[in-house]
Amino acid sequence: MAKKRITKKELDAIERAAKREAQKAAGAMDGRFRPRVVKSRKTYARKPKHPGTDSA
């Protein structure tokens, strides 16, 4: 029987799993770190109608 060749997709999955395990060992998944999210500039950011008044 011939050996099964590892596809690029499978290789990427193996590398991703190894990277995640390293991150878990470093403590990245225990809630102390949170992702830095940069807000998209493609969406329209509406300005408040009355800046300075707090309508709660």
Steps between C-alpha positions, in 0.01 A plus 500: 500500500622848417552763768228760537630843410428783739312777323568868552165538679586223747848644556352843575258341747784319679706820522198698625430237769864508614496880515178496704645247745804727547268796564300298754822402678598867513164585658350693209164322524434542873322834473784732596559617146240653273534568131570852387220587260551784256165644398429484129496836325279363224189536715345841556552627854203722582576803711274573799229758427556694820859453618524599864153395612475159660174334406470190717 
